[in-house]
Amino acid sequence: MLPRFDYGDSVRVTRNVRNDGTYPGLETGNLLVRRGSLGYVMNVGTFLQDQLIYTVNFLDQGRIVGCREEELLGADEPWNPSRFETREKVLARLTLAVDGEVLVPAGTEGEVMRVLREYEPEVQYQVHFPGHVLQVPESVLEPMMGDAP
């Protein structure tokens, strides 16, 4: 298990990082670092002997947090920002149908299973709706009422 990043590397976090209860002075669940933020690797360690954890200093936020390798990109790597992230609840803005069969009525709640940033011109998502998992573009989704985009 070799680390992808090293001390001093500039990295971008791909998911919102929230307090899991280990960051002092803030409530569990509070946002620590917003996805897309840049930081610098300070240290590399392991968790449960099978996960690399990077200590990253996000200078703009004044926070030092631990990030898993899959949550990071090199700062120079292409970054396509997304409105939603994995495990986020969303609503279908439109009725979704396949071959004329309505699978998801407009307003149906779903949960983002995967963010697919490699699609152009807009990000796509694998979303679990009741009874179906569909790949949909960002434009057909909206946030749950009260959620920030």
C-alpha positions in Angstrom: 0.0 0.0 0.0 1.9 2.9 -1.3 0.7 6.5 -0.8 -0.3 8.5 -3.9 0.5 11.8 -2.3 3.5 12.9 -0.2 4.4 15.6 2.3 3.9 19.1 0.8 1.8 17.9 -2.2 -1.1 20.2 -3.0 -4.4 18.3 -3.1 -8.1 19.0 -3.7 -10.8 17.3 -1.5 -13.6 15.8 -3.7 -16.3 15.5 -0.9 -17.5 17.7 1.8 -15.7 16.8 5.0 -17.8 16.8 8.1 -16.9 16.3 11.7 -17.2 12.7 12.7 -16.8 13.6 16.3 -13.0 13.6 16.3 -12.6 17.3 15.5 -12.5 19.3 18.8 -14.8 22.3 19.4 -17.4 21.6 16.8 -20.6 19.5 16.8 -20.6 16.1 15.1 -21.9 16.6 11.5 -20.6 20.2 11.2 -19.0 21.0 7.8 -15.2 21.2 8.2 -14.1 21.6 4.6 -16.2 22.1 1.4 -15.5 19.9 -1.6 -13.2 21.4 -4.1 -11.1 23.1 -1.4 -7.3 23.0 -1.8 -4.9 21.9 0.9 -1.4 20.6 1.6 -0.4 17.1 2.8 1.3 17.3 6.1 1.5 13.6 7.0 0.5 10.1 5.7 -0.7 7.3 8.0 -2.9 4.3 8.1 -6.3 3.4 9.6 -7.1 -0.2 10.4 -4.0 -1.2 8.4 -5.9 -1.0 5.1 -6.7 2.7 4.6 -4.3 5.5 3.9 -5.2 8.7 5.8 -3.6 12.0 4.9 -3.4 14.8 7.3 -4.2 17.8 5.1 -3.8 21.5 6.1 -6.6 23.6 4.4 -5.0 27.0 4.9 -8.0 29.0 3.6 -10.3 27.3 6.2 -7.7 27.3 8.9 -8.4 23.6 9.5 -6.2 20.5 9.6 -8.2 17.3 8.9 -7.7 13.7 8.0 -8.8 12.6 4.5 -8.9 9.2 2.9 -7.0 8.8 -0.3 -10.2 8.3 -2.4 -11.4 11.7 -1.2 -8.4 13.5 -2.7 -7.2 14.6 -6.1 -3.9 16.2 -7.0 -4.4 20.0 -7.2 -3.4 20.0 -10.9 -5.8 17.2 -11.9 -9.0 18.1 -13.7 -11.8 19.0 -11.4 -15.4 19.2 -12.4 -17.4 20.6 -9.5 -20.7 18.9 -8.7 -23.9 20.2 -7.0 -24.5 17.0 -5.1 -22.3 14.3 -3.5 -22.5 10.6 -2.5 -25.2 9.7 0.0 -27.0 13.1 -0.5 -30.8 13.0 -0.8 -32.1 14.6 -3.9 -35.5 15.0 -5.8 -36.2 14.2 -9.4 -37.0 17.6 -10.9 -38.6 15.9 -14.0 -40.4 12.6 -14.6 -37.9 10.0 -15.6 -38.8 7.4 -18.2 -37.1 4.6 -20.2 -38.7 3.6 -23.5 -41.8 5.5 -22.6 -42.3 3.7 -19.3 -42.3 6.1 -16.3 -39.9 4.8 -13.7 -39.6 7.9 -11.5 -42.3 10.5 -11.2 -41.2 14.1 -10.7 -40.7 15.0 -7.1 -39.6 11.4 -6.1 -36.8 11.3 -3.5 -33.6 9.5 -4.3 -30.1 9.1 -2.9 -26.9 9.7 -4.8 -24.9 6.5 -4.9 -22.0 7.8 -7.1 -20.8 11.1 -8.7 -19.6 10.7 -12.3 -17.5 13.8 -12.9 -16.0 12.5 -16.2 -19.1 13.3 -18.3 -19.3 16.5 -20.3 -20.9 19.0 -20.4 -22.4 18.2 -17.0 -21.8 15.9 -14.1 -23.9 12.8 -14.0 -25.0 10.7 -11.0 -26.0 7.2 -10.2 -29.1 7.7 -8.1 -31.1 5.1 -6.2 -34.8 5.9 -6.5 -37.4 3.5 -5.1 -37.1 0.3 -7.2 -34.5 1.7 -9.6 -31.0 2.9 -9.9 -30.6 5.4 -12.8 -27.7 7.4 -14.2 -29.0 10.9 -14.7 -27.5 14.4 -15.5 -27.3 17.0 -12.8 -29.9 19.2 -14.5 -32.7 16.7 -13.7 -32.1 16.7 -9.9 -32.8 19.3 -7.2 -31.9 19.4 -3.5 -34.2 18.3 -0.8 -36.1 21.2 0.7 -33.8 22.9 3.2 -30.6 21.3 1.9 -27.9 23.6 0.6 -26.9 23.0 -3.1 
